[in-house]
Structure formats: structure tokens, C-alpha cells
Amino acid sequence: MGARSGRAKPARPSRRTSGSPAAHRALWREIYEKTPHTELPWFDAGPSPPVVRAVEEGFLSPRWPVLDIGCGAGSNVLYLRRKGFECHGVDISPGAVRAANHRLKEAGFPPTVREGDALSLGGRAGRFGGAIDHGCFHVLPVDHREAYANEIARILRPGGRFVLTWVAREHTGPVGPPHRPSLAEIAQALETRFQILRTEFQAESEETGPPFYHAWLTLRSAPQPPPR
């Protein structure tokens, strides 16, 4: 069949990916089955400081639905609900989903967390105006980062905003996530789809835990310019 036009159409993210490997899904299912969420080392009953700052400084707005990717037991979902957001969460572990929805119900909110995969989120394109990821990216297999970027881009509306937090390479201790990305790795994985507006480093402390980076990104409205 002949083409209607000589112009090439811009590439669009695929609507579906193969999702996370079975071993990755099984690992996270087992973690929440064996250990109460309150005893997991990454659990914090309160919201993550980067999410709080994004709300207080207006980067995330309650005008748009927000998706928390890899939301765990739902602390950020609960915080955003209390701030008037329509916030949904998705997590690969059924145990995390149950814990998050139980906490939402106890606080008087509808259960808006569902089981799902960061690499295959489902739902319609452009559904959300904002997304957050506090601790999901750095546990994904490295060779799935492009699929992750495409899927986040797919579910955000044009100009959608994204708050990403990850444990920094500066964390050299034996306990922590399997990957501790550098800023260069974040740019390599995400910059074709997103503009990186801000990055900040938080040193290790008793209050905030291991050293981490957070970034504010916005979905590109046009392809990334070529290098020159």
C-alpha cells in the first residue's frame, strides 16, 4: 500500500509493553507476603519530601489527576488525597496494593490503588497531568528503562509533570536498591521524552535516609533537538 504523504510521522510510545520479568514480579509479591509493610526498611508513614515540595511550590497541581508509580503502601497517595488531588496509585505487589487501599479507607478515601506494572500501566493515553515515582525506577532492570520512559510518557497529557526520586550513586552501603543511577543515566533513559527542569541532591541523614536525587521533569511537546 502506498504512503499518503512523503512526511514521516513522529514516533509514538507503544501502547503496550511486555512488562516486567516474571522473576521481578515474583520477588515483589514475596516481599510483601513475608513482611508487614510497616517493617519494610523503605516504609515511611509520611509523604516523601520531594513530593511535598512539588505540591508546596505548585509544580504538582490538584487541577490534574496524578499517578503514583510503584506507590508501595500508599503514603504519597494518602498525602495527595488529603491535599485535594485526584490521586491514583499502582504497584506490582498485591500486598502493597492491599496495604495502600486499607490506609486510604481508614482515612475516609476511596481505594484508588491497583495492581499494575510500571512497564505496562494500561489505561488510556494522556489520562494524567502528573506522575510521581519515589523508589520504583532504581529497582527496574536496566534494559527496561526505555520501556519505562515510553510508558510514563504515554499516560501523561501534553506538558504533563513528573517527580522522580531515586537513591543516589553516592550511597555505597551494602543495603539498598540494586541500581543507584547517576544523573547521566537518568538523562540517557528519560531525556528523549522529557525535559529535565530541576535536579537536586539530598545528602544522607537520619531524617531522610540514604543520599538521593530528585528531579522535576515535563513531557516534551516536540521531539528532542538533535545534538550539535
Phi, psi and omega per residue, in radians:
M1 nan 2.302 -3.109
G2 -1.312 2.646 3.101
A3 -1.325 2.559 3.118
R4 -1.351 -0.412 -3.082
S5 -2.556 2.681 3.100
G6 -1.394 -0.148 -3.105
R7 -1.404 2.370 3.072
A8 -1.444 2.393 3.106
K9 -1.406 2.528 3.114
P10 -1.117 2.539 3.121
A11 -1.138 2.469 3.103
R12 -2.076 2.574 3.096
P13 -1.061 2.488 3.073
S14 -1.124 2.545 3.116
R15 -1.266 -0.433 -3.096
R16 -2.313 2.589 2.951
T17 -2.206 3.004 3.127
S18 -1.275 -0.219 3.120
G19 1.438 -3.100 -3.109
S20 -1.262 2.653 3.090
P21 -1.037 2.640 -3.107
A22 -1.025 -0.666 -3.133
A23 -1.131 -0.632 3.108
H24 -1.144 -0.781 3.117
R25 -1.105 -0.741 -3.120
A26 -1.127 -0.665 3.136
L27 -1.042 -0.833 -3.081
W28 -1.270 -0.538 3.027
R29 -1.079 -0.797 -3.090
E30 -1.158 -0.696 -3.105
I31 -0.994 -0.835 -3.090
Y32 -1.376 -0.317 3.055
E33 -1.341 -0.592 -3.059
K34 -1.517 -0.465 -2.999
T35 -2.274 2.248 3.033
P36 -0.994 2.502 -3.044
H37 -1.053 -0.524 -3.124
T38 -1.216 -0.262 -3.129
E39 -1.765 -0.031 3.110
L40 -1.296 2.448 -2.997
P41 -1.122 -0.408 -3.119
W42 -1.624 -0.058 -3.106
F43 -1.256 2.348 3.019
D44 -2.400 2.195 -3.096
A45 -1.163 -0.399 3.138
G46 -1.696 3.016 -3.135
P47 -1.282 2.813 3.097
S48 -1.317 2.438 -3.119
P49 -0.952 -0.691 3.112
P50 -1.100 -0.587 3.098
V51 -1.212 -0.737 3.103
V52 -1.029 -0.785 -3.139
R53 -1.124 -0.691 -3.138
A54 -1.104 -0.591 3.090
V55 -1.305 -0.836 -3.077
E56 -1.120 -0.554 -3.131
E57 -1.646 0.050 3.026
G58 1.431 0.150 3.106
F59 -1.198 -0.685 2.975
L60 -1.776 2.320 -3.079
S61 -2.160 2.470 3.088
P62 -1.203 -0.009 3.048
R63 -1.195 -0.355 -3.046
W64 -2.133 2.546 2.975
P65 -1.121 2.520 -3.117
V66 -2.168 2.473 3.081
L67 -2.001 2.247 3.037
D68 -1.711 2.011 -3.038
I69 -1.665 2.123 -3.034
G70 1.227 0.894 -2.923
C71 -1.338 -0.152 -3.131
G72 1.027 -2.370 -3.099
A73 -1.421 0.179 2.891
G74 1.504 0.362 -3.101
S75 -1.085 -0.726 3.126
N76 -1.267 -0.618 3.065
V77 -1.060 -0.804 -3.135
L78 -1.083 -0.755 3.112
Y79 -1.047 -0.826 -3.100
L80 -1.177 -0.630 3.047
R81 -1.044 -0.764 3.136
R82 -1.143 -0.417 3.109
K83 -1.572 0.112 3.064
G84 1.601 0.168 3.130
F85 -1.435 2.600 2.817
E86 -1.491 1.714 -3.039
C87 -2.051 2.324 3.081
H88 -2.066 2.731 3.100
G89 -2.291 2.712 3.077
V90 -2.441 2.389 3.104
D91 -2.541 2.587 -3.077
I92 -1.343 -0.289 -3.083
S93 -1.736 2.140 3.075
P94 -1.022 -0.608 3.121
G95 -1.123 -0.682 3.083
A96 -1.134 -0.716 3.132
V97 -1.075 -0.789 3.126
R98 -1.074 -0.765 -3.134
A99 -1.103 -0.770 -3.111
A100 -1.119 -0.794 -3.113
N101 -1.204 -0.568 3.056
H102 -1.109 -0.743 3.133
R103 -1.163 -0.678 3.094
L104 -1.097 -0.784 -3.141
K105 -1.085 -0.745 3.131
E106 -1.065 -0.544 3.141
A107 -1.531 0.012 3.091
G108 1.553 0.322 -3.136
F109 -1.937 2.698 3.087
P110 -1.190 2.670 3.107
P111 -1.314 1.912 -3.050
T112 -2.070 0.372 3.084
V113 -1.926 2.335 -3.122
R114 -2.280 2.785 3.062
E115 -1.289 2.344 -3.130
G116 -3.043 3.054 -2.972
D117 -2.096 2.258 3.136
A118 -1.047 -0.379 -3.134
L119 -1.615 -0.086 -3.138
S120 -2.723 1.326 -2.952
L121 -1.324 -0.385 -3.081
G122 1.236 -3.043 -3.134
G123 1.359 3.004 -3.053
R124 -1.417 2.680 3.096
A125 -1.155 2.484 3.085
G126 1.280 0.323 -3.073
R127 -1.182 -0.563 -2.967
F128 -2.025 2.545 3.046
G129 -1.620 -0.257 3.138
G130 -2.593 2.723 3.070
A131 -2.531 2.622 3.060
I132 -2.315 2.612 3.075
D133 -2.503 1.876 3.086
H134 -1.986 1.485 3.026
G135 1.793 0.203 3.082
C136 -1.619 -0.833 -3.042
F137 -0.929 -0.720 -3.013
H138 -1.371 0.001 3.016
V139 -1.877 -0.061 -3.139
L140 -1.312 2.553 2.991
P141 -0.981 2.386 -3.048
V142 -1.012 -0.662 -3.084
D143 -1.333 0.052 3.076
H144 -1.861 0.121 -3.055
R145 -1.167 -0.615 3.121
E146 -1.146 -0.711 3.093
A147 -1.090 -0.676 3.090
Y148 -1.065 -0.862 -3.131
A149 -1.049 -0.747 3.139
N150 -1.103 -0.682 -3.087
E151 -1.271 -0.694 3.063
I152 -1.086 -0.751 3.120
A153 -1.078 -0.647 -3.095
R154 -1.148 -0.704 -3.035
I155 -1.459 -0.187 3.137
L156 -1.583 2.558 3.029
R157 -1.289 2.879 3.074
P158 -0.949 2.306 -3.100
G159 1.355 0.116 -3.126
G160 -1.003 2.656 -3.023
R161 -1.946 2.543 -2.982
F162 -2.404 2.204 3.074
V163 -1.924 2.054 -3.061
L164 -2.095 2.283 3.113
T165 -2.238 2.352 -3.140
W166 -2.583 2.642 3.090
V167 -1.186 2.308 -2.990
A168 -1.380 2.750 3.051
R169 -1.026 -0.433 3.137
E170 -1.148 -0.249 3.059
H171 -1.415 1.879 -3.039
T172 -1.865 0.054 -3.124
G173 -1.201 2.826 -3.101
P174 -1.270 -0.398 -3.113
V175 -1.748 2.212 -3.134
G176 2.750 -3.083 -3.096
P177 -1.169 2.768 -3.103
P178 -1.165 -0.458 3.132
H179 -2.173 2.456 3.129
R180 -2.285 1.441 -2.909
P181 -1.178 2.598 2.962
S182 -1.454 2.935 3.047
L183 -1.079 -0.608 3.122
A184 -1.100 -0.661 3.108
E185 -1.170 -0.672 3.103
I186 -1.104 -0.790 3.119
A187 -1.087 -0.739 -3.130
Q188 -1.072 -0.687 -3.076
A189 -1.373 -0.580 -2.911
L190 -2.052 -0.349 -2.915
E191 -1.214 -0.375 3.087
T192 -1.193 -0.482 -3.118
R193 -1.775 -0.460 -3.003
F194 -2.240 2.599 2.890
Q195 -1.599 2.338 3.139
I196 -1.628 1.936 -3.031
L197 -1.559 -0.573 -3.080
R198 -2.710 2.452 2.946
T199 -2.324 2.490 3.102
E200 -2.466 2.602 3.133
F201 -1.910 2.350 3.078
Q202 -2.030 2.050 3.140
A203 -1.189 2.769 3.127
E204 -1.094 2.428 3.075
S205 -2.702 2.860 3.095
E206 -1.126 -0.551 -3.090
E207 -1.342 -0.755 -3.028
T208 -1.815 -0.167 3.105
G209 1.571 -2.616 -3.068
P210 -1.160 2.863 3.112
P211 -1.116 2.452 3.132
F212 -2.534 2.828 2.972
Y213 -1.916 2.666 2.865
H214 -2.371 2.659 -3.090
A215 -2.358 2.547 2.958
W216 -1.862 2.220 -3.106
L217 -2.285 2.717 3.048
T218 -2.308 2.491 -3.106
L219 -1.153 2.301 -3.135
R220 -1.151 2.473 3.046
S221 -1.652 -0.176 3.101
A222 -2.525 2.769 -3.132
P223 -1.002 2.617 3.078
Q224 -1.075 2.287 3.103
P225 -1.047 2.590 3.137
P226 -1.230 2.755 3.069
P227 -1.137 2.674 3.079
R228 -2.554 nan nan
